[in-house]
Amino acid sequence: MSIPAVLVNQDPHRNGALSLDGAKQLQGINLENRERSGLDFPDRAHDPLGKEVRSLKAVPSSKDIGEKLKEVVATLLPGLRGMYGRTEEELDDNLAVPIIKGEEMARNLIREIGCDYETAKDLTVLTLYDVAILIGDTDSMVLEENGARKRALIQYVDGITEICSMAKESGILAMHFMNRGRGKENWTGKSQEYLDQHSYGGVTRIGTALKKKILDRYALGNPDQRKPLLVLIVTDRAIEGERRGHLKSIIRDCVNERAGVGKGFEAITFQFSRVGNDYGAAQLLRALGQDPDLAEFINVLPDKFDLELQPADKWIVLPKILLGAILPKWHQAAHRNLAKIKGSLADKGKNVAGADPEDWWE
């Protein structure tokens, strides 16, 4: 279908907004409001112009992407200079490929899946990172809430995978369960079949599994680490079967080890999320988020990852998960935005384990 002339505003500071008078007259839809909200058209059957409109959105240039990546390495996270270069010449050489990939990534985010301009530009920072996921796999993940937890887990993994596969052709560096299974590397696919076939059971030893399944393989003692590692941990329960303070020690020791071998304190960072309404899991994330000793190295999604997210919430929640531990903007601002989303910091409910979920922490 052809569309009438559309005036395109190329000013990047307006988040790629378009003057859509022609399209509005043809469709009778208030496209301006949807553009400002960052929403794209989730029901394309009722929006035949959606694809054409998205194809006209402004996208960041290679110059824009280069400035963003240099700002991260040189100013926001200067410890990354050990990986990306201490001189301007080294920095330019090492960022050349991420800049090219970032420009392509931003274009796809904006024109294919409806991300807004500024968020897409921020997400290109992932071209600098490897990403690993550690998944809680106790039987409650499949048995509780009539399967809603596992459905939310599938949505979580697929959302992360979609974005990470734009940042890096090989997608997610590694995806492992806390208890069972061998895990996957270079993951780019849909997760439902893989998660359906997994045998769930065991306990939530987050610190033990984090060290064994992720850190020992991809960080600790690795002299060839060329990219910083973002570790995403998703659980539906509080920690069980692990000595008090173990997780905190694991995180702190890993950060210190990476700094001690010249990779920098920013060589590894951690993000924690939860699915489901378990009170203990909510309290776990609360304790993590309030610990001053870990504030520089971790980030927490305070609300549960929810299947009922609205389309606009996607571009709050997924960037918060992927960027909250990297960019101060997302670490701070997303906490305010998340207050608008259904749910609360700690869902009301009974702690079925009968123990104070903060007992293990200090």
N, C-alpha and C positions, 0 to 999 in steps of 0.2 A: 504494500500500500504506500502510495506517495503521500507526502504531507506538504502543506503550504510552507512558504518561506518562514523560517524560524530565525530570530535574531539571537546570536550567541554572544554572551558576555564572557570574554576571555580573562577577566580580572580574577586571578587566583585567590585574592583575599575575600572573595564572595563565595568561597566554597564551591566554585564551579556552577553557580546559579545561572539559569538561562532566562531570557525574556521569551516566554512561550505563548505570545499572543495568538499566533496562527494555530498552534496546536490546541490552545484553550477553546478557540472559537469552533474548531472542528469537533471537539469531543465534549465541550461543555463541562470540563472538569477543572477544578481549581488546582492546577499543577504547581502554581507558585508556592502554595502552602506546603505541598508535599516535598518540593525541592528544599525549602527552608528547614523542614524537619529532618531531612536526611533519609526519608523513606523512599523506597522504590516501590514498584507495583508488584505485590506478592501474587496477585491473581492475574496472570498475563492473558487469560482467556477473555477477561473483561477489560483489557487494556491493550488493544492492538498497536497503539503507538509507543508502548513502553520501550521496546528495543531501539526504535529510531531516536527517541528522545535521549536515552542514555548514551547513544553513540555520539551525541553532540556535546556532552558534558566536558567542561574543561578538565584537564589532568595536569599534574605536576610535571614540569620539564626536568631534564637531566640536571640542569643547574639547581633547581629546587631540591631535588633528591640529594645531590652532592652536598649542598649546604646543610641539609638535615643530618646526614650521616657524619659529616665533619663536626657538627655541633655536638653530637653524641660522643664521639671519640675524643675530641680535643677539649671539650668544656664540661659536659655533663658527667661523663665517665672516663676521666683521663687515665685511669688504670688500663684501659683498653689500648692505649698507645703501645704497650708492650707487644701486642699482637698485630696492630695495624700500622705501626710506624711512628717513630719519634720525631722525624723530620717531615717537613711539608712534602718533600719529594717522595719519601716512603709512603706517606699517607695517601698521596695522589695515586701512586702505583697500586697500592693494596685496596683502594676503594673503587677502582675503575670498574671491576666486574660487578660488585654490589650496586653501584649506581645504575648500570645498564639494566640489571635485573630489577632494581627498585622501580625504575621508570615503567617497565612492562607490568610489574606487579600492581602499581597504583592505577594504571590504565584499566587492568582487568577488575580490580576492586570497584572502581567507580562505574565503569561502563557495563560490566557483566553482572555484578551482584548488588549494586545500589549503595555502596559505601559513599560517605560524603568526602569532600576534598581533603580537609585537614586530617581526618582520621586515617584516610588512605595514606597520606604522606607520612604520618607517624608510624603506621604499620610497616612501612618499608625498612624501618630499623631492624626488622627481623632478618633481613638479608645479611646482617652482621653476625647472626647467632645460629647455633645448633639448638634444637629443641628436643627434649626427652620427656616422656610421660610415665608416671608411676601410678598404677590404678589399684585401689582397694578392691579385693575380690572375695570378701567373706560371703557366706551364704545369704546374709541379709540384703545384699545387692540385688538378688533375684527374687527373694521371698517376701520382702517387706513392701508395703504400699501397693499391692497388686501389680507388681512389676514396674511401677513408675520410676523407681530408682535406676533400673537398668535402661529403660527407655531414655531417661535423662542422660545417662552415661554415654549412650550411643550418640545422642545429639551433641554432647560435649566433645567427644572425640572427633566426630565428623566436622564440626565447626572449626576446631583447631586445625585439623588436617587440611581443610580447604584453603585456609589462609597460609599455612606453612608451606604448602605445595606451590604456592605462588612465589614465595620468598626463595625457595630452593627446590630444584627439580626432583630431588630425592626425598622431599617432604620431611617427615619427622625422623630424626636420627634414630631414636629407639623408643619402644613402647613395651613396658613390662608390667606384670601383675605383682602384687606384694607377696602372694603365697605360691601359686602354681603356674606351670606353663613356662615355656622358653622365651616367650616374648617375640617381638618383631623389630627389625631394623629397616630404615629407609621406607617408612610407611607412607603410602599416598592414597590408599583405597578407602572404600566405605567400610565401616566397622561392624555392621550388624552381624554378618555371618561369623566373623572372627569372635565377637563377644558372645554370640549364641552358643558356639561350640566349646567355650571355655568351661572348665570344671571349677565351680565356685566352692569355697570353704576355707577354713583356717581362721586366723586372728589378725588384728590390725597392728602389726609391729612396724610402724612407719619408719622409725629410725633404722632398724635392722635391715629392712628391705631396701631402703633408700641407699644405704652404703653398699650392700651386696649387689643389687640389681642395676644400679645407675652409677654411683660415684666411683666404685672400684673399677668399673669397666671403661668409663668415659672421662674421668677427671683425675682422681688421685693417682699420683705417680706417673701421669701421662706427660712426657716431655714434649710430645708432638702436638699438643692442643693448639690448634690454629684459630679457633673461634671460641668466643665465650659460650658457655652452656646455660641455657634456661631450662630448669627442671620444673615441670608441672606435676603436682601431687593432687590427686582427687580421691576422696574418701567418703564413705557414708557412715562411719563410726568413729568413736574416740579410740585412742591408743589402748591396746591390750597386750599383756604378756611381755612388757618391756620395762626395764628398770627406770626409775624416776630420773628425768633429765637427760635420757639417752638421746632423744631426737635433737635436742638443743646442742648437745656435745658434738653430734655427728655434723651438724650444719657448721658450727663454729670451727671445728677442726679442719673441715674441708676448705673453708674459705681461707683459713690461715695457711694451710699447706700450699694452696695455689699461689698465694702471695709470696710465700717463702721461696718458691722456685722461680720467681720472676714473672709469673703470669698475671699478677695483680689481684686485688681484692674483688674486682668486678669480673673475674674470669668465670665465676659461677654465681647464679642467683636462683632463688626458689620462689614458687608461687603455689599457694594452697587453695583448693576449692572443695566444696562438698556437694553431694547430691542427697536428696532425701531430707526427712524432717527429724532425724535423730538429735535429741537434746545434747548428748555427749559430743557429737561431731561439731555442733554449733559452738559449744563451750570450748572445744579444742581450738577452733579457729579464732575465737575471741582471745584466748590466752596467747596464741601465736602473734596475733596482730597487735597486742598490747605489750609485748616483751621488748623493752628498750635495747637489750643486748643484740637483738636480731633485726632491728628496724632497718638497717642499711642493706640487709642481704635477702630479706623475704618480703613477700606481699601476700595479702589474703583477700579473697573474694568473700565479704562478710555474709552475704545472703546465699542461700542455696542456689545452685544452677537449676533452673526451673523450666519444665516443658512448656509452661504457659507464657513464656516471654512473648511480647508483642514485637512486630518487625523493627520498630525504632529501638527497642531495648537491645537488639542484637549488636548494634554498633556502640552500645555502652558496655555490655558484658564481655563480649569476646576481646575487644581491645584491653579491657581492664585485666583479663586473665593473661593476655600475651604481653602487655606493656606495663602493667602495674608495678612489676619488680624492676623495670628498666628506666622508664621515663617518669620524673617527678610529677609531670602534668597528670598522668593517669593514676599515679599512686595516690594523689590527693583529691583531684576533682571528681573521680569516679565514685568516691565514698558519698559525696553529696548527691550525685545523680542517682545512685542506687537506692536512695531513700524513696524515690518515686516508683520503684518497681515493687510489685506484689511480694509480700513477705516481710520478715524482720530479721534482725541480726541473729537472734536465737529463738527458734520456734518454741512455743510453749509445748511442753510434753514431759513425760516421765523418763528419767534416766534409768533404763531397765537394768543396767549393770549394778545399780545400787551404790555406786561409788562416786565421789567427787571427781569429775573429769579433769580438774586442774591438779589433782594430787601428784601426778606423774611429772609435772612440768619443772618446777624449780629444783 
